[in-house]
Amino acid sequence: MDWARHQLRLLVCAIQFLTRVPMPSLKTFEPEWITRSARYFPLVGQGVGAISALVLLAGERVWGGGVAAVLAITTGLLVTGAFHEDGLADTADGLGGGQTPARRLEIMKDSRVGTYGVCALVLVLLLKAAVLASTSMAATLLLAAHGLGRACAVVVMRVTPYAPSGEAGKWKPVPQGVRTGEVLVALLIAVWPLVLLPPDAALLGIAGGAVLAVAMTLLARRLIGGHTGDVLGAVEQLFEVGFLLGAAALL
């Protein structure tokens, strides 16, 4: 019973951290719980994806695919407070505009959005909308992409170091970081929507998302020494768009 209550607390932490969804306040809280709750990040993502998918299905009945896709994306932004999109913009500005690791991290900490950030956001959001408007399985893709993107971020948290002077980012891990078992739980939660897709589309989607996510991870590792919270947001967003592009190519 105590284990179950603790898992529920971790799930509440994950929802509070990743979304703007009102949740009951916890009577006690330890900062480590945010890191421990990473196992449930894909589940929270699937919740966001499910809400967005319902809006998309309703919108398709009234306005058609294009408007429905934009409404679904907007819904996701509202539910999460553009949490990951903000990380993508900050990462694009920092990695694109800084000349040294310290300067890149300083730019990422700045709340203002620059040219690189605006371009990255516009391109990613446009690609998502175009893909969702072009396939009949858009709702299923949303459900899968949101969960898998967050699982990918959890993997990056495990396999790369926290960047030097990483206080510029949103993520402040505890010393022991994310555990291997927690990564496995996150992956198990993330993969179930793939059974709703044709196997070849699911595999190509994972490949497309992995290519973009790995490219971002390696770039961050080279330019700032590892990941920050902003980089994790960028990884999540790039996996999403890569997955959507790959899967939709065969749908």
ABEGO torsion letter per residue (X at the ends): XAAAAAAAAAAAAAAAAABABBBBBBABBBAAAAAAAAAAAAAAAAAAAAAAAAAAAAAAAAAEAAAAAAAAAAAAAAAAGGAAAAAAAAAAAAAAABABAAAAAAAAABABBBAAAAAAAAAAAAAAAAAAAABAAAAAAAAAAAAAAAAAAAAAAAABBBBBGAAABABBBBAAEBBAAAAAAAAAAAAAAAAABBAAAAAAAAAAAAAAAAAAAAAAAAAAGEBBAAAAAAAAAAAAAAAAAAAAAAX
